[in-house]
Amino acid sequence: MKTGKSATIQKRKRPSTRQATGMEAKITKSFANQVAAFVKRYRPALEALAKQ
């Protein structure tokens, strides 16, 4: 196994602003979908808690 400059360690590139925004949008959309599914499933219990 070679060492030194010939054994290159690949640098991880940080996502560009455009890519990061796209990732955040996907995360946000995914989270919104999870919340909507939760509310749909537990609406009766949530309404009962709100009345207390």
Order of alpha helices (4+ residues) and beta strands (2+ residues): alpha
